[in-house]
Amino acid sequence: MAEIRDYSVTADDNNASSPNGMANGCAPSTVNDTWREGIARMKRWYEDCQGAKTTTGSSNAYLLAASRVVASYAAGDAYMFKANHTNTSAGSTLNVDSVGAKAIVTPTGAAIAAGSITSGGVYLVAYEASADKFMLIGGSHSGGDNPFIYNSSPTLTLENSTSEDTSGGRESQVVFKGLQSGSEESTLGKITVSHDGSSDDQKGKIEIAVNDGSDNDTPTTALTISSNLTVTANGDLTVADDLSLSSDAAVVNFGSDSDVTLTHVADTGVTLSAGTNDTVLQIDSNNADAGSAPKLVLNRTTDSPADNDQGGVIKFDMENDNNQQFNAANIFAKATDVSDTTEDSSLHFQTITAGSSADALVLAGGRINSSAYSPPGSVVQVVVSAAASAFTTSTSLVDVTNASVAITPASSSNKIFVIASIDGFQAGVTSVNQLYQQNLYRTISGSDTVLSTRFLSSQSGSGGLQIYGGIAHAILDAPSTTSEITYKLQHKVSNSGGSAGVNSSSYIIAMEVQV
């Protein structure tokens, strides 16, 4: 049996024999049958396209018994039906009059998702012959009976028809509602876009509101975006990833009156200010273990470290009576030696005197170097040798065992007071007439300098000649260096036929004196 799709859009071509057409010169008796068949075809088409038919089937398969006689599918065949069940997953099909199950797809040709067809919903499909599939027209393609716009530039426009300049006027809203388990309807959230201000202008603002649990139809505003691009959050704000403030003068305000601010200083850092209040930066730790906490780390990184690089600085800036800022004090670290495994450092405390900053206290090498704690004439450090004890028969100068000390001055302007208290004697009574010589040397980087020379000679004693007496070296040295210095003693005798030397009660002492 032919259907309405079999008619031609050209009138003269609908000349088939009754009841499928009206041939030229047809008998009057055939007119009734032809008109009645045309009316029936329109009625069958109407029933198939106005949602009167309900499908059968289950899961993702839909079966439709059409009013029209469908022996095959043709391009553009449209069917509007009421679904008897909700599709459960992608890959749904429609089979009309057992002609064959064909996939139901979106306008893009993709399989419809689960929930795109819901039980009781009315849907329109059209057969796309080139794809051999039914295309779901105007339905939801992501689940539920939601609006769907499909084109190259989809746009949804909400336009308020009221002409006004009031603040909050010209508003449009998107309201999100839902049903509770007892079927009570609740407003879950709302997005409102309206006019910002009361001037005759185009300024707008966006407000996002959510129901905090008891707001009924008036959710609480959570976020506002004003026309000046200010974003105001009325609750806690959690950022799961990076937060960037792109302005070179960005400010983070704290408090209802912005009484505390954190300001970005371009290419420098940030400034914390409490205005006319006392600014407090407090770091708390509630860790119960034995580790140190809280921690403040000033970490300097560089690809080209060098000796005497200055590290982190804590600066104390104040204001003078001319309303000018000045640097009152500093605390900073310095890497005096950056050699791997032998690193050295110093910690400097600086104050200002007569307008100039200078070290008031330096901690280096495990000791204090400070003009405040070590005024001129005070002893900065003392180094004492082990007990010296040595005899020699050498007529050339040789080292006295243990009679040496090494000291590293804290300042090149400081002096070193060197004292050598030596008990010198000749072993036993002898007939050898002896002259004993002892020199005090300073050695810096392998270079020796004689600071003093002392002599003892043989004297008559019980049973013959002997040497016994004290030798003292007392030198206030000015080495003008902060490198390590070694002070040592050497000795010799004038006659190798006898020995002379130093007994074990002898020492050499070096003291750094602050200048």
C-alpha positions in Angstrom: 0.0 0.0 0.0 1.3 3.5 -0.9 1.5 6.3 1.7 1.6 10.0 1.6 5.4 9.9 1.0 4.6 8.3 -2.4 2.7 11.3 -3.7 4.6 13.7 -6.1 5.0 17.4 -5.4 4.1 17.8 -9.1 0.3 17.7 -9.4 0.3 16.2 -12.9 2.4 13.3 -11.7 -0.2 12.1 -9.3 -2.1 10.4 -12.2 -2.0 6.8 -11.0 -5.1 4.7 -11.0 -7.5 5.1 -8.1 -7.1 5.1 -5.2 -3.4 5.9 -5.5 -4.0 8.9 -7.8 -6.4 10.4 -10.3 -5.8 9.5 -13.9 -6.9 11.8 -16.7 -10.5 11.2 -17.6 -11.0 8.9 -14.7 -14.6 7.6 -14.1 -16.7 9.6 -11.6 -17.1 6.5 -9.6 -13.4 6.5 -8.7 -13.3 10.0 -7.3 -14.7 8.9 -3.9 -12.1 6.2 -3.4 -9.2 8.4 -4.3 -10.2 11.3 -2.0 -10.9 8.9 0.9 -7.5 7.2 0.4 -5.8 10.6 0.5 -7.6 11.5 3.7 -6.6 8.2 5.3 -3.0 8.6 4.3 -2.9 12.1 5.9 -4.4 10.7 9.1 -1.9 7.8 9.3 0.9 10.3 8.8 -0.6 12.6 11.4 -0.7 9.8 14.0 2.9 8.8 13.3 4.1 12.4 13.8 2.1 13.8 16.7 3.2 11.5 19.5 0.1 9.4 19.8 2.1 6.1 19.4 3.9 4.5 22.4 6.9 2.3 21.9 7.4 -1.1 23.3 10.7 -2.9 23.9 13.2 -2.6 26.8 16.7 -1.5 27.7 18.1 0.3 24.6 15.7 -1.3 22.0 12.6 0.6 21.0 9.8 -1.0 18.9 7.2 1.1 17.1 4.0 0.0 15.4 3.3 2.8 12.9 -0.1 3.8 11.5 1.4 4.1 8.1 2.4 0.9 6.2 6.2 0.9 6.4 7.9 -1.7 4.2 11.2 0.2 4.1 12.8 3.3 5.4 13.1 6.4 3.2 15.1 9.6 3.7 13.2 12.1 5.9 10.8 9.5 7.3 9.8 11.1 10.6 8.2 9.4 13.7 7.1 11.1 16.9 6.6 8.6 19.7 6.1 8.4 23.5 8.9 6.3 25.1 7.8 3.4 27.2 11.2 3.2 29.0 14.4 5.1 29.6 17.5 4.1 27.6 20.2 2.7 29.9 23.3 3.2 27.9 24.7 4.4 24.6 23.7 2.4 21.5 19.9 2.7 21.5 17.9 1.6 18.4 14.5 2.0 16.9 12.7 -0.7 14.8 9.5 0.5 13.0 7.1 -2.3 11.9 10.0 -4.8 12.1 11.6 -3.3 9.1 14.9 -3.4 11.0 16.5 -1.9 14.1 18.5 1.3 13.3 20.7 3.3 15.7 19.4 6.5 17.3 22.0 9.2 17.0 22.5 12.8 17.8 22.6 15.4 15.0 26.4 15.0 14.9 26.0 11.2 14.3 27.2 10.2 17.8 25.3 7.5 19.7 22.9 9.1 22.3 24.0 8.8 25.9 22.2 6.9 28.7 19.1 8.9 29.8 18.7 10.8 26.5 15.3 9.2 26.2 13.3 9.0 29.4 10.1 7.0 30.1 7.0 9.0 29.3 8.9 11.5 27.2 7.8 12.4 23.6 10.6 12.3 21.0 10.9 13.0 17.3 13.3 11.1 15.1 14.0 11.3 11.3 15.6 8.7 9.1 19.0 9.7 7.7 19.4 7.5 4.7 23.0 8.3 4.0 23.9 7.0 7.5 21.1 4.4 7.7 20.3 5.8 11.2 17.5 7.6 13.0 18.5 11.1 14.1 17.0 12.4 17.4 15.7 15.9 16.7 15.6 18.5 19.5 15.9 16.1 22.4 18.6 15.8 25.0 21.9 14.2 24.0 23.5 14.1 27.4 20.7 12.8 29.6 17.2 14.0 30.6 14.7 16.3 28.9 17.2 19.2 28.6 17.3 21.9 25.9 19.8 21.2 23.2 21.2 23.7 20.7 23.3 22.4 17.9 24.9 24.8 15.3 28.3 26.3 14.5 27.9 29.0 17.1 25.3 28.0 19.7 23.8 30.9 21.7 21.2 31.0 24.4 19.9 34.6 24.9 17.8 35.8 27.8 16.6 39.4 27.2 14.7 41.5 29.8 12.0 43.5 28.1 11.9 46.2 30.8 13.7 49.6 30.1 15.3 50.7 33.3 18.6 51.9 34.9 18.1 50.8 38.5 20.8 48.8 40.2 19.8 45.1 39.9 17.4 45.9 37.1 17.3 44.4 33.6 17.9 41.1 35.3 17.8 37.7 33.8 18.0 34.5 35.9 18.8 30.8 35.5 17.2 29.0 38.4 18.2 25.5 39.4 15.4 23.5 41.2 15.1 19.9 42.4 12.8 17.6 44.3 13.6 16.3 47.8 12.8 12.7 48.8 9.4 13.8 49.9 8.7 15.5 46.6 9.2 18.9 48.1 10.5 21.3 45.4 13.6 23.3 46.5 15.7 26.0 44.8 19.2 24.7 44.8 20.9 27.7 43.2 20.5 30.7 41.0 22.6 32.7 38.5 21.5 36.3 38.1 22.9 38.8 35.6 21.7 42.4 36.1 22.6 46.1 35.7 25.4 47.4 37.9 24.7 50.8 39.3 22.0 53.3 38.5 23.4 55.2 35.5 22.2 55.0 32.0 25.0 52.7 30.9 25.8 49.2 29.9 27.4 48.0 33.1 26.5 44.6 34.3 27.2 42.2 37.2 26.9 38.5 37.8 25.7 37.0 41.1 25.9 33.3 41.8 23.7 32.1 44.7 23.5 28.7 46.4 21.1 27.4 49.0 22.9 26.9 52.3 20.2 24.5 53.6 17.3 26.8 54.6 17.0 29.5 52.0 13.8 28.2 50.3 13.5 30.1 47.0 16.1 32.8 47.9 19.5 31.2 47.8 22.4 33.1 49.5 24.7 35.0 47.2 28.1 33.3 47.2 30.0 35.0 44.4 29.6 38.4 42.8 31.4 39.7 39.7 31.0 43.5 39.4 31.4 45.7 36.3 34.8 46.8 37.5 35.8 43.1 37.3 36.0 42.8 41.1 35.1 39.3 42.3 33.6 39.1 45.8 33.3 35.8 47.5 31.0 35.7 50.6 32.5 32.5 52.0 35.7 30.5 52.1 37.4 30.2 48.7 39.4 27.0 47.9 41.8 27.0 44.9 42.9 23.5 43.9 45.8 24.7 41.8 47.8 27.9 41.0 46.4 31.3 41.9 47.9 34.1 39.8 47.6 37.9 40.5 48.8 39.3 37.2 48.9 43.0 38.2 52.3 44.4 39.2 50.6 46.3 42.0 48.1 43.5 43.1 46.8 43.8 46.7 45.3 41.1 48.9 43.0 42.8 51.4 42.1 41.3 54.8 39.2 42.4 57.0 35.9 44.1 56.4 37.7 47.5 56.2 40.9 46.1 54.5 42.9 47.0 57.6 45.6 44.5 56.7 47.0 44.3 53.2 49.5 42.2 51.3 50.9 44.2 48.3 52.9 43.0 45.4 56.0 45.2 44.8 57.0 44.7 41.2 60.2 42.6 40.6 60.9 42.8 44.4 58.4 40.8 46.6 55.4 41.6 48.8 54.7 44.0 51.6 52.6 43.2 54.6 51.0 46.2 56.2 48.4 46.8 59.0 48.2 50.5 58.4 48.3 52.5 61.6 48.0 49.3 63.6 50.9 47.2 65.0 51.7 44.8 62.1 52.3 41.3 63.4 53.5 38.3 61.4 53.0 35.2 63.5 54.0 31.7 62.4 52.5 28.9 64.5 53.3 25.2 64.7 51.3 22.6 66.6 53.7 19.7 65.8 54.1 17.5 68.8 57.3 15.7 67.7 60.9 16.6 68.7 61.7 18.4 65.5 62.2 22.1 65.3 59.2 24.1 64.3 58.0 26.6 63.1 60.8 27.3 60.6 61.7 30.5 58.7 64.0 29.6 55.8 65.8 32.3 53.7 67.1 30.3 50.8 69.4 31.8 48.2 70.0 29.8 45.0 72.4 30.7 42.2 74.2 28.9 39.4 77.4 30.8 40.1 78.1 30.9 43.9 81.2 32.7 45.0 83.1 33.3 48.3 81.6 36.1 50.4 78.2 35.9 48.7 75.7 37.6 51.0 72.6 35.5 51.8 69.2 36.4 53.4 68.8 39.7 55.2 66.4 40.8 57.9 66.3 44.6 57.6 65.0 47.0 60.2 64.0 50.2 58.5 62.8 53.3 60.4 62.0 56.9 59.9 64.1 60.0 60.9 62.9 63.4 62.0 62.8 64.6 58.4 60.1 62.0 57.6 62.7 59.9 55.6 63.2 56.2 55.8 66.6 54.9 56.9 68.1 51.4 57.4 68.5 51.2 61.2 69.9 47.7 61.5 70.5 44.5 59.5 71.0 40.8 60.3 72.4 38.8 57.4 74.5 35.7 56.6 77.6 35.6 54.4 79.1 32.5 52.7 82.8 33.2 53.3 83.9 29.9 51.6 81.6 28.1 49.2 84.0 25.2 48.5 82.1 21.9 48.6 82.6 20.0 52.0 84.6 22.9 53.5 82.0 25.6 53.5 82.4 28.5 55.9 79.9 31.2 56.9 79.5 34.2 59.1 76.4 35.9 60.7 76.5 39.7 60.8 74.6 42.0 63.1 74.8 45.6 61.8 73.7 48.9 63.3 73.9 52.4 62.1 76.3 54.9 63.7 76.4 58.6 62.6 74.4 57.6 59.4 76.6 54.7 58.4 75.9 51.0 58.8 78.7 48.8 60.3 79.1 45.4 61.8 78.4 45.5 65.5 78.6 41.7 66.0 80.0 39.0 63.7 79.7 35.3 64.5 82.3 33.3 62.6 84.5 30.3 63.1 82.6 29.4 66.3 83.4 32.7 68.0 82.3 36.3 68.4 84.0 39.1 66.6 82.5 42.4 67.8 83.6 45.9 68.5 80.8 46.0 71.1 81.8 42.8 72.9 85.5 43.3 72.1 86.4 47.0 72.6 89.9 48.1 71.6 92.5 46.4 73.7 90.4 43.4 74.5 91.3 39.8 73.6 89.3 38.3 70.8 90.8 34.8 71.0 93.7 32.9 72.6 95.5 29.9 71.2 98.0 28.0 73.4 100.5 25.3 72.2 101.1 22.0 73.7 104.0 21.6 76.1 107.2 22.1 74.2 110.1 19.7 74.8 113.1 19.3 72.5 116.9 19.1 72.5 119.2 19.6 69.6 122.9 19.2 68.7 122.2 20.8 65.3 124.2 23.9 64.4 121.4 24.9 62.0 118.0 26.1 63.0 115.4 23.3 63.5 111.8 23.3 64.8 111.2 23.0 68.5 108.7 20.2 69.0 105.2 21.4 69.9 106.4 25.0 70.0 103.9 26.3 67.4 100.4 27.7 67.3 98.0 28.6 64.5 95.6 31.4 64.6 93.2 33.1 62.1 92.5 36.7 62.9 88.9 37.9 62.8 90.0 41.2 61.5 93.0 42.3 59.4 93.3 45.4 61.6 93.7 43.4 64.8 97.1 42.6 66.3 98.5 39.4 67.6 100.3 39.3 70.9 102.7 36.4 71.0 104.3 35.2 74.2 106.9 32.3 74.4 107.9 31.3 77.9 110.8 28.9 77.6 112.9 27.0 80.1 116.3 26.4 78.3 119.1 24.2 79.6 122.0 22.1 78.6 121.7 18.4 79.4 124.1 17.6 82.2 127.4 19.1 83.1 129.9 19.3 80.2 133.2 20.8 79.3 131.7 22.1 76.0 131.4 25.8 75.8 128.0 26.3 74.2 125.9 29.2 72.7 122.2 28.3 72.4 120.1 30.4 69.9 116.3 30.5 69.6 114.2 32.3 66.9 110.4 33.2 66.9 108.9 33.0 63.4 105.7 34.1 61.8 104.5 32.0 58.8 101.8 33.2 56.4 101.1 31.1 53.3 104.5 29.5 53.5 106.4 32.7 53.9 108.6 32.9 57.2 109.4 36.2 59.0 111.7 36.3 62.1 110.1 38.3 64.8 112.7 37.8 67.6 116.0 36.1 68.5 117.2 35.0 71.9 120.5 33.5 73.2 121.7 31.5 76.2 125.4 30.7 76.8 127.2 28.1 79.0 128.0 29.2 82.5 130.4 27.7 85.1 128.6 25.4 87.4 129.2 22.7 89.8 131.5 20.2 88.1 131.8 22.2 84.8 129.9 24.2 82.2 126.1 24.1 81.9 123.2 26.1 80.4 120.1 26.8 82.5 117.8 29.8 82.3 114.5 31.3 81.0 113.9 32.6 77.5 111.0 35.0 76.9 109.6 36.2 73.6 107.0 38.9 73.8 105.9 40.4 70.4 102.9 42.5 69.5 102.6 41.6 65.9 100.6 43.4 63.2 100.1 40.8 60.4 97.4 42.7 58.5 95.6 39.6 57.4 92.7 37.3 58.1 94.5 34.3 56.7 95.8 31.6 59.0 99.1 32.5 60.8 101.5 30.1 62.3 103.9 31.2 65.1 106.7 28.8 65.9 110.1 28.5 67.5 113.3 27.1 66.1 116.7 26.6 67.8 120.3 25.6 67.3 123.6 25.2 69.2 127.0 26.6 68.3 128.9 23.4 69.1 127.6 20.0 68.0 129.7 18.4 70.7 126.9 19.0 73.2 123.1 19.4 73.3 120.9 22.1 74.5 117.1 22.7 74.3 113.7 23.2 75.9 112.1 21.4 78.8 108.5 20.4 79.1 107.3 23.4 81.1 107.6 25.7 78.0 104.7 27.0 76.0 103.9 29.5 73.2 100.7 31.6 73.3 99.1 33.7 70.6 96.3 36.3 71.5 94.3 38.3 69.0 93.9 41.9 70.3 91.0 44.0 69.2 92.1 47.3 67.7 
